[in-house]
Amino acid sequence: MSRATQVAKLADREKTAGRLLKSSADKFYDPDIDIDWDAEIPADLHFHPEHRISLYGTELWERMTPQQRLDLGKHEIASIASTGIFFEVLLMQMLLKQVYKHDPTTDHVHYLLAEIADECRHSTMFGKACKRFGVPAYGPRKWVKQLAKVLPVLGRGPSAYAAILVAEEVLDRMQRENMVDPGLQPLIRMVNRIHVLEEARHVTFARQEVVQGMAKAGWLARHYHRLLTAVVSYFVALSLINPQVYRAVGLDPKQAWKAAKNNPHFQETMRYWGERIMKFLDESDLVGGPGAVLWRRSMLVAK
């Protein structure tokens, strides 16, 4: 890459960062102030659309009572939210590494710090929501948490941003549907609305980093980024629903999780949630190669 091209790309990055910084200053939310955590939790409203619940349409679902179905939705949304916290913490670690490496006087670094502040508030918001609904913050399974410790070490360049984009954009697709659903809890809709509005900035920033990073990646780097993105995305997708949510409604976790993974309705939901980000990753040359089998097993693409 020529010196002139490098300067142009840095200028473009600074321009985007400056615009996003202005947006961050103009519109941000504080969950401690902007959400009424003492508001009533209506007993008849759902926490998650029934047709998006993992067991919807299965034989197990048909045997469940209306209350069990509502409770399963509550526990699944808690699992998704607490898994979101887990991946936001990983994202913050990677962003802090970038802060450490770059010029702290630039808008680029200032935006990284602003995004870290956003993610701190989002993690607090998700945690407070789980507490308010009286459900555990399930998060990923323990072995996934242990394995994920290497991500901040291995994650670099476009694959680091791409993997986190999968977590962010899958949640974003889900939340855009949920935030306008009048059949859901008002608190759920408000939490989703705040996250969607603020994550839009993060997605814009990360997508630009992916595109620029892949544009200058050589043959070996491209294969590395494709494989790492597929591996992390596989664990992201399969961590959204912790099987322990089924135990909370009186079901056997192993049996129910097997039914969920084989459930055409849930597979379609996962493809729907991942549709936008998979299109972007494919256009960015980050889908294919040895990781193809993991993409299929993640349910984010058709088998």
N, C-alpha and C positions, 0 to 999 in steps of 0.2 A: 504494500500500500504506500503510495507516495506521501510525502510530507504535507502537501496541499490537501490531499484527501483526508488525512488524519486531522488536520486543523479544522476542516469543514465539518467532520463528524463530531468533533468536540464542541464546536460552536452550535451545532444542531442539538446536541445533548443538553447544553447549557440553556438553549432557548426553551426546550421542552420542560426542563426542570424549573426554570423561572416562571413559566405559565402555570405549572402545577403547584408551585409554592403560593402563587397568588390565589389559586382556587382553594388551597388548604386554609389560607388566612381568611378568605371570604366565607367559607362554609365548613364548619366542623362541629361535632357534637360531643358533649360531655355526658356520659351515661349516668353519672351521679346527679346531674342537674336536669337533663332533658327527658328522663324517663321516670315516671311515677311508679316506683317499685312497690308501693303499698296499695296500688289499685286492685280492685276486685278481680278474681280469677273466675269467670263464669263457668259453672259446672257443665253446661251443655255445649260449650264450644270446643272445637278440636285444637290440637297443637300442631298437627301435620295433616295435609290433605290425605284422605283415606286411600285414594288411588296411587299415592306415592309411597305408602307404607310397604315395607319389603315383602310381607306375606299376603298382600292384597291379591285376591283371586285364587289362592291355594286352598287345599282341603283343610289345612289348619285354620285358615281365616274363616272358612264357613262354619267351623265348630266354635269359634270364639264368640263371646257375648259382646253386645255393643260397648259395654264398659271396658272390657279387655282390649277391644280395638282402639278405643280412645286412649287408654293408658299406654298401649304399645306405641302409638304415635307420639305421646309425650316423652317416652323413654328413648325413642329413636331420634327425636329432635335434640334431646340432651346429648346423645352419643355424637351426633353430627356437630353440634356446637362445641363440645369439649374436644373433639378431634380437630376442629378448626383452631382452637387455642393451641394445641400441640404443634400444628404446622405453622401457625403464626410465630410461635417462639423460635422454631427453626429458621424461619424467614428473618426474624430480627437478628439472630446470630450471624447470618450471612450478610445482611445489610451492614452490621457493625464492622465486619471484616472489610467491607468496601470503604466505609468511613475511615478506618485506620490506614488504608492504603492510598487515599486520594487527598487532594488539596482541600483543607477545611475552609478555605475562603470562597470556594465555588458554589454556585447555585445547585450543582449536581449533589454535592455532599450535604448541603442544607436541606435539599429535598429528601435525601435518604434519612436524615434525622427526623424530618417531619413525618415521614411514613412510619418510622419506628414508633413515634409518639402516637400515631393513629392506631397502630397495631396493639400497643399497650392498652389503649382505651377499649378496643374491640375485645381483647381477651378478658378484660375486666367485665365488660358488658355480657359476654357469653357466660362467664362464671356466675355472675349475679343472677342471670336468668335461670340457670340450673338450680341455684339455691332457692330462688323464689318459688319455683314449681315443685320443690321438694324431691328432686330426682338426682341421682349420682352424676358426677362429671366423669362418664365412663372413659373417654379417651381411647386411644388405640390399645390393643393387647400388649402385655408387658414385653414380649419378645420383639414386637415392632418398635417399641420405644428404645430398647437397647440397640437394635440394629440401626435406628435412625441417628444415633450419635455420630456416625461416620459421615453423615450428609454434609455438615458444615466443612468437613475436611475435603471430601471428594467433590462437592459441588462448586463449580466455578463457571464463569462465563454464561453462555446462553442456556446450558442445561440446568444450572441453578435457578435461573429465573423461570425457565419453562416448567420445571417440576412444581414450583410454588404456584405458577399460574394455573396448573391443573387443579390444585386444591382451591384456589381463590375463585376460579371461573365456574367450577362445578357448583360450589356454594352459591355463587352469584346467580346462576340459572335457576337454582332451586328457590332462592329468596325473592327473585323478581316475580315469580308466580305466587309465592306465599304472602308477600306484603300487600297484595290487592285482593286477597281471598276473604270475603266477609264472614266466612264460616270458621275462621281461625281466631284464636285469642288475640285481643288488641295488643297485648304486650309482645306476642310473637311477631305481629305485623310491624310494630314500631322498631323492634330490634333488627328485623330484616331490612326495613327501609333505611335505617341509619347505615347499616353495613353496606348495602348496595350503593348508596350515594357516595360514601367515602372510598370504597374499593374501586370505583370507576377510575379514580386518579392512579391508584396502584397498578391497575391493569394496563393503562396507557403507558406508564413508565416501563413496566416489565416487558411489554410487547416490543417496545422500541429497543430495549437492551438485547432481546432475543434476535431481532432482525439484524441489528448491527453486528452482533457477535457471530452469527452464522454466516454473514456476508464475508467475513475475513477468516473463517475457519478453514483449515486445510483438510485433506482427505482423512487423516487419522483422527483429527479433532472432531470432525463431523460424526464419525462412527462412535467415538466416545460419548458425545453429547446425545446422540440418538439412544444409545443403550442405557445411559444413566437416566435420561428422561423417562424411558419405558419402565425401568425398575422402580423408580420413585413413584411414578404415577400408578403403577400396579398396587403398591402399598397404600397410597392415598385412597384409591377407590375402595379397596377391601377393608379399610379401617373406618369408613364412615359409620357402619353399623357394627358395634361391638356385640358379639353373640350373647353377652350377659343381659342385654335388654329383654331377651325372651324369657329368661328366668324370672324377671320382675313381674311378668303377667302369667306365670304358672306353666310355661312351656319348657321343654327340654332344649337347652341352647344348641347342642349339636344337631339335633333333628330339625329344629326350626331354621338354623343357618343354612343347612343343606337344602331345605325347601326353598328358602329365599334365593339362593344362588341359581337354582334351577327354575325359578319362577319367571315366565316370559314377561309378566307385567313389570317386575322389578328390573329385569334386563333392559326393557324398553325405557324405564325411568332413568337408569344409569346412562343409556345412550343419549337420551334427551338432555340430561344435565351436562353431559360432556360434548354435546354437538358443536357448540361454538368454538371451544378451545381445541378440539380435535381438528377442525377445519383449519384453524390458524397454525397449529403445529405441523400439519401436513404441508401447508403452503410454505412453511419455514424449513422444510426438509428434515424434520425431527421425528418422523414416523417411518418405520421400515427397518429392514435388516434383522439381526438376531432378536431384537426386542418385540417383533411382531406378535409372537405367541403370548407375551405378557399383556400387550394391548388387548388381545381377544379375551384373555382370562380376566382382565379388569372390568369387562362388560362395557367399556367406554366405546368400543367399536363392535360391529356385528361379527359373529363368528363365521 
